[in-house]
Amino acid sequence: MFGTIKPHTSRAAIDGILAMLERGELSPPQQVPAERDLARRLGTRRRVVRYATQTLIEHGVFEIRRHNRVFVRLGADEPEVARQVRAVL
């Protein structure tokens, strides 16, 4: 019932979020949309978005601020960050 998240699924979600950053749909210091909204936009499940968001927090692309809300920390003007995150995955 609560199986693991498949690597290709989480990778696709992370790539989708990074593409949103590169297109300027998300930019600092904007709050990241709710998991439900991101899941709908990316065509995946909320738990996959949660995993992708946590991964991007760990890599410094997003940060947690004010009442446990997630905000964009790095944007499209720093494309090397997206490359580094993709290389790690």
C-alpha positions in Angstrom: 0.0 0.0 0.0 2.7 2.5 0.9 5.4 1.2 -1.4 8.6 2.9 -2.1 9.0 5.8 -4.6 10.5 4.6 -7.8 13.7 6.4 -8.7 12.6 7.3 -12.2 9.4 8.8 -10.8 11.1 11.0 -8.3 13.7 12.0 -10.9 11.0 13.1 -13.3 9.4 15.2 -10.5 12.7 16.8 -9.7 13.4 17.5 -13.4 10.0 19.0 -13.7 10.5 21.3 -10.8 14.0 22.3 -12.0 12.5 23.0 -15.5 9.9 25.3 -13.8 12.8 27.1 -12.2 14.6 27.4 -15.5 11.5 28.7 -17.2 11.0 31.3 -14.5 7.7 29.8 -13.2 9.3 29.6 -9.8 11.8 32.1 -8.6 13.4 33.4 -5.3 12.0 34.3 -2.9 8.6 32.9 -4.0 6.9 30.3 -1.9 6.7 26.9 -3.5 3.1 25.9 -4.5 1.3 23.4 -2.3 2.1 19.7 -2.9 -1.3 19.1 -4.3 -0.9 21.9 -6.9 2.6 20.7 -7.8 1.5 17.1 -8.1 -1.3 18.2 -10.5 1.1 20.3 -12.6 3.7 17.5 -12.8 1.2 14.7 -13.3 2.3 12.7 -10.3 1.4 11.9 -6.7 1.8 14.2 -3.7 4.3 11.8 -2.0 6.5 11.9 -5.0 6.4 15.8 -4.9 7.2 15.6 -1.2 10.2 13.5 -1.8 11.3 15.8 -4.7 10.9 18.9 -2.5 12.9 17.3 0.3 15.7 16.4 -2.1 15.8 20.0 -3.4 15.9 21.3 0.1 18.8 19.1 0.9 20.6 20.5 -2.2 19.9 24.1 -1.3 17.5 24.9 -4.1 14.6 25.3 -1.7 14.6 26.3 1.9 12.2 26.0 4.8 11.1 29.3 6.4 8.3 30.7 8.4 5.9 28.1 9.9 7.4 25.2 8.0 6.7 26.7 4.5 9.0 26.0 1.6 10.5 28.8 -0.5 12.7 29.0 -3.6 16.2 29.8 -2.6 18.0 29.5 -6.0 16.6 30.5 -9.3 17.1 30.4 -13.1 20.0 32.9 -12.8 22.0 30.1 -11.3 21.8 27.3 -13.9 24.8 25.5 -12.6 22.8 24.5 -9.5 20.3 22.7 -11.6 23.1 20.9 -13.4 24.7 19.9 -10.1 21.4 18.6 -8.7 20.8 16.6 -11.9 24.3 15.2 -11.8 23.9 13.9 -8.2 20.7 12.1 -9.1 
